[in-house]
Amino acid sequence: MSSPGQTLTVWAGSWLAGHAAPDDVIDALHAWAPMHLVVSRDEPAADFSAVPEHSPVDGAAVLLSALRRADPAGVDGIRLVLPVPGDVRGLPPGTELARAAVAAGEAVLAGAPGTPGLGFVPSVEGPDVLRWTLFAVPAVPEPPAEPGLGEAEFAMREAVRDAAARVGRVLTVGADGRTADPREQIAAEVAEHARHRYPESMPGRAARILDSADQVAAILTVAGRGVEPRAASASGQAAREEALRPLWAAVRAARLGAVAAAVRAGHHA
């Protein structure tokens, strides 16, 4: 899995549906960092979550308590959001939560649409510390339409081929002037994602889609690094950037669709 928010969503979704134990969720989160600090952003969030506003609380178990308060019925009330500048679908626009989520690249929403809920935004505090900031959401927005698993799986198969072909067509040269081979770095990126396991309740098709999205993301990450092989001309660099933009959008869409399907499947199993 690619992010702490994705891990929290799929594992907490499995727990809320009765397919995973709280310790399973905590163990999955600890794969990201051994210490999780949880703090409310303001007084409304503190009142809703029972998590203090100014004093971070240590322990991933605090996240589960806050999730349960936001979604006591545990029915499809948790979802992942992957916003980017100019696209905050699924978040209340113009809010501090939306701004924090864009900065982090993700957020988790908990609560039934149209009712009060909570937003969870992770940030790295250090090599061993992950901080979760909780935001009060007066009315959880309706979830945006996500692609079905069949559509997402097809899109990822196409994206894997397209990412390798379109990036590979641009001549790349290393900093020392020699042609560089990024395959080992791509493999390392994929391995980093693969160390985060899925819950047993995860549908096989959703897991395949997430694995494919991680593969595409690994290619795009290596291709986009400034210190990695770079286009040998300005036109080549422009071609690369143009190639990466829609592929990143496809990765986000596939991840959102697969995670949402996994949460739904857990509740309807």
C-alpha positions as CSV (number, residue, x, y, z in Angstrom):
1,M,0.0,0.0,0.0
2,S,1.1,3.5,-0.8
3,S,0.2,5.7,2.1
4,P,-0.8,5.7,5.8
5,G,-4.2,7.0,4.9
6,Q,-4.7,4.0,2.6
7,T,-3.7,1.6,5.3
8,L,-6.0,3.2,7.9
9,T,-8.9,3.2,5.5
10,V,-8.7,-0.5,4.4
11,W,-7.8,-1.9,7.7
12,A,-10.2,0.2,9.8
13,G,-12.9,-0.5,7.3
14,S,-12.2,-4.2,7.8
15,W,-12.3,-3.8,11.5
16,L,-15.5,-1.8,11.5
17,A,-17.1,-4.5,9.4
18,G,-16.0,-7.2,11.9
19,H,-13.4,-8.9,9.8
20,A,-10.2,-7.6,11.6
21,A,-9.2,-7.1,15.2
22,P,-8.1,-3.7,16.6
23,D,-4.6,-5.1,17.0
24,D,-4.5,-6.0,13.3
25,V,-5.2,-2.3,12.4
26,I,-2.6,-1.1,14.9
27,D,0.0,-3.5,13.6
28,A,-0.6,-2.4,10.0
29,L,-0.2,1.2,11.0
30,H,3.0,0.5,12.9
31,A,4.5,-0.6,9.6
32,W,4.6,3.1,8.7
33,A,6.0,4.3,12.0
34,P,6.4,2.9,15.5
35,M,4.9,6.0,17.1
36,H,1.6,7.6,16.2
37,L,0.7,10.9,17.7
38,V,-3.0,12.0,17.5
39,V,-4.2,15.6,18.1
40,S,-7.3,17.6,17.4
41,R,-6.9,20.7,15.2
42,D,-9.4,22.8,17.2
43,E,-12.0,22.7,19.9
44,P,-14.9,21.3,17.8
45,A,-12.7,18.4,16.7
46,A,-11.6,17.8,20.3
47,D,-15.3,17.8,21.5
48,F,-16.3,15.4,18.8
49,S,-13.4,13.0,19.0
50,A,-12.4,13.2,22.7
51,V,-8.8,13.8,21.6
52,P,-7.1,16.8,23.1
53,E,-6.6,19.9,21.1
54,H,-3.1,21.0,22.2
55,S,-1.5,17.9,23.6
56,P,-0.9,15.0,21.1
57,V,-1.8,11.6,22.5
58,D,0.5,8.7,21.8
59,G,-1.0,5.6,20.4
60,A,-2.6,4.3,17.2
61,A,-5.5,2.9,19.3
62,V,-6.6,6.5,19.8
63,L,-7.3,6.6,16.0
64,L,-9.7,3.7,16.4
65,S,-11.6,5.3,19.2
66,A,-12.0,8.5,17.2
67,L,-13.2,6.5,14.2
68,R,-15.7,4.7,16.2
69,R,-17.1,7.9,17.6
70,A,-17.4,9.3,14.0
71,D,-19.0,6.2,12.6
72,P,-20.7,4.3,15.5
73,A,-22.7,2.2,13.2
74,G,-19.7,1.2,11.1
75,V,-21.6,1.2,7.8
76,D,-19.6,2.4,4.8
77,G,-18.6,5.4,6.9
78,I,-14.9,5.6,6.2
79,R,-13.2,6.6,2.9
80,L,-9.9,7.7,1.5
81,V,-9.5,11.1,-0.3
82,L,-6.4,11.8,-2.5
83,P,-6.7,15.5,-3.3
84,V,-4.3,17.6,-5.5
85,P,-4.2,21.3,-6.1
86,G,-7.4,22.2,-8.0
87,D,-9.1,18.9,-7.3
88,V,-10.5,18.4,-3.8
89,R,-13.5,16.3,-4.7
90,G,-14.9,14.5,-1.6
91,L,-13.7,17.2,0.8
92,P,-15.6,20.3,2.1
93,P,-14.1,23.0,-0.2
94,G,-12.4,26.0,1.2
95,T,-11.8,24.5,4.6
96,E,-8.7,24.0,6.7
97,L,-9.2,20.3,6.3
98,A,-9.1,20.6,2.5
99,R,-5.9,22.7,2.6
100,A,-4.2,20.3,5.0
101,A,-5.3,17.3,2.9
102,V,-3.9,18.9,-0.3
103,A,-0.6,19.6,1.5
104,A,-0.4,16.0,2.7
105,G,-1.8,14.5,-0.5
106,E,-4.4,12.5,1.4
107,A,-7.0,12.4,4.1
108,V,-9.4,9.9,5.6
109,L,-13.0,10.9,6.2
110,A,-15.2,9.1,8.8
111,G,-18.9,9.6,9.2
112,A,-22.1,9.0,7.2
113,P,-22.7,11.5,4.4
114,G,-24.7,14.5,5.5
115,T,-23.9,14.0,9.2
116,P,-21.1,15.3,11.4
117,G,-17.8,13.5,11.1
118,L,-14.1,13.7,11.3
119,G,-11.2,14.2,8.9
120,F,-7.9,12.5,9.6
121,V,-4.7,14.0,8.0
122,P,-1.3,12.3,8.5
123,S,2.0,14.0,8.5
124,V,5.6,12.8,9.1
125,E,7.1,14.2,12.3
126,G,10.4,12.3,12.0
127,P,11.8,9.0,10.9
128,D,9.8,7.1,13.5
129,V,6.8,9.3,14.2
130,L,3.6,9.9,12.3
131,R,1.2,12.6,13.5
132,W,-2.5,12.4,12.8
133,T,-4.4,15.7,13.0
134,L,-8.2,15.5,13.4
135,F,-10.6,18.0,11.9
136,A,-14.3,18.4,12.7
137,V,-16.5,18.1,9.6
138,P,-20.0,19.6,10.2
139,A,-21.5,17.6,7.4
140,V,-19.6,14.8,5.6
141,P,-19.8,15.4,1.8
142,E,-21.3,12.8,-0.4
143,P,-18.6,10.6,-1.9
144,P,-17.7,11.3,-5.6
145,A,-18.3,8.7,-8.2
146,E,-15.4,6.2,-8.4
147,P,-14.6,3.8,-11.2
148,G,-15.8,0.3,-10.9
149,L,-13.3,-2.5,-10.3
150,G,-13.5,-3.7,-13.9
151,E,-12.9,-0.2,-15.3
152,A,-10.1,0.5,-12.8
153,E,-8.3,-2.8,-13.5
154,F,-8.4,-2.2,-17.3
155,A,-7.1,1.3,-16.8
156,M,-4.2,0.1,-14.7
157,R,-3.2,-2.5,-17.2
158,E,-3.1,0.2,-19.9
159,A,-1.3,2.6,-17.5
160,V,1.5,0.0,-16.7
161,R,2.2,-0.3,-20.5
162,D,1.8,3.4,-21.2
163,A,4.0,4.5,-18.3
164,A,6.9,2.3,-19.4
165,A,6.5,3.0,-23.1
166,R,6.0,6.8,-23.0
167,V,8.7,7.5,-20.4
168,G,11.1,5.0,-22.1
169,R,10.8,6.8,-25.4
170,V,12.4,9.9,-24.0
171,L,16.2,9.5,-24.1
172,T,17.6,9.6,-20.6
173,V,21.1,10.4,-19.5
174,G,22.6,10.3,-16.0
175,A,24.4,13.1,-14.2
176,D,27.8,11.7,-15.3
177,G,26.7,11.6,-18.9
178,R,26.2,7.9,-19.2
179,T,22.9,6.3,-20.1
180,A,21.1,5.3,-16.8
181,D,19.0,2.3,-16.1
182,P,16.3,3.1,-13.5
183,R,14.9,-0.5,-13.3
184,E,16.5,-1.3,-9.9
185,Q,15.1,1.9,-8.4
186,I,11.6,1.1,-9.7
187,A,11.9,-2.4,-8.2
188,A,12.9,-0.8,-4.8
189,E,9.9,1.5,-5.0
190,V,7.5,-1.4,-5.7
191,A,9.1,-3.4,-2.8
192,E,8.6,-0.5,-0.4
193,H,4.8,-0.5,-1.2
194,A,4.6,-4.3,-1.1
195,R,5.8,-4.5,2.5
196,H,2.4,-3.1,3.7
197,R,0.0,-6.0,3.7
198,Y,-3.7,-6.1,3.0
199,P,-6.5,-7.4,5.3
200,E,-7.9,-10.8,4.5
201,S,-11.2,-9.2,3.7
202,M,-9.7,-7.3,0.8
203,P,-11.2,-8.5,-2.5
204,G,-8.6,-10.1,-4.8
205,R,-9.4,-7.8,-7.7
206,A,-9.0,-4.7,-5.5
207,A,-5.6,-5.9,-4.3
208,R,-4.5,-6.5,-7.9
209,I,-5.6,-3.0,-8.9
210,L,-3.7,-1.5,-5.9
211,D,-0.6,-3.5,-6.8
212,S,-0.8,-2.3,-10.4
213,A,-1.2,1.3,-9.2
214,D,1.9,0.9,-7.1
215,Q,3.8,-0.4,-10.1
216,V,2.8,2.6,-12.2
217,A,3.5,5.0,-9.3
218,A,7.0,3.5,-8.9
219,I,7.8,4.2,-12.6
220,L,6.5,7.7,-12.4
221,T,8.3,8.4,-9.1
222,V,11.7,7.3,-10.5
223,A,11.1,9.1,-13.8
224,G,10.2,12.4,-12.0
225,R,13.2,12.5,-9.6
226,G,15.6,15.3,-10.3
227,V,18.6,13.2,-9.5
228,E,17.4,10.3,-11.7
229,P,17.9,9.9,-15.4
230,R,16.6,13.0,-17.0
231,A,15.5,13.9,-20.5
232,A,18.4,14.9,-22.7
233,S,16.7,17.9,-24.1
234,A,14.1,20.5,-23.1
235,S,11.6,19.0,-25.5
236,G,12.2,15.6,-24.0
237,Q,11.6,17.0,-20.5
238,A,8.4,18.6,-21.6
239,A,7.3,15.3,-23.2
240,R,8.0,13.4,-20.0
241,E,6.0,15.9,-17.9
242,E,3.1,15.6,-20.3
243,A,3.3,11.8,-20.1
244,L,3.3,11.7,-16.3
245,R,0.4,14.0,-15.6
246,P,-2.5,11.8,-16.9
247,L,-0.8,8.7,-15.6
248,W,-0.7,10.1,-12.0
249,A,-4.4,10.9,-12.3
250,A,-5.1,7.3,-13.4
251,V,-3.2,6.0,-10.4
252,R,-5.2,8.2,-8.0
253,A,-8.5,7.2,-9.6
254,A,-7.6,3.5,-9.4
255,R,-6.5,3.7,-5.8
256,L,-9.7,5.5,-4.8
257,G,-11.9,3.0,-6.6
258,A,-10.1,-0.1,-5.2
259,V,-10.1,1.2,-1.6
260,A,-13.8,2.2,-1.8
261,A,-14.7,-1.2,-3.2
262,A,-12.7,-2.9,-0.5
263,V,-14.6,-1.0,2.3
264,R,-17.9,-1.8,0.6
265,A,-17.1,-5.5,0.2
266,G,-16.2,-5.8,3.9
267,H,-19.5,-4.4,5.0
268,H,-21.6,-6.5,2.6
269,A,-19.6,-9.8,3.0
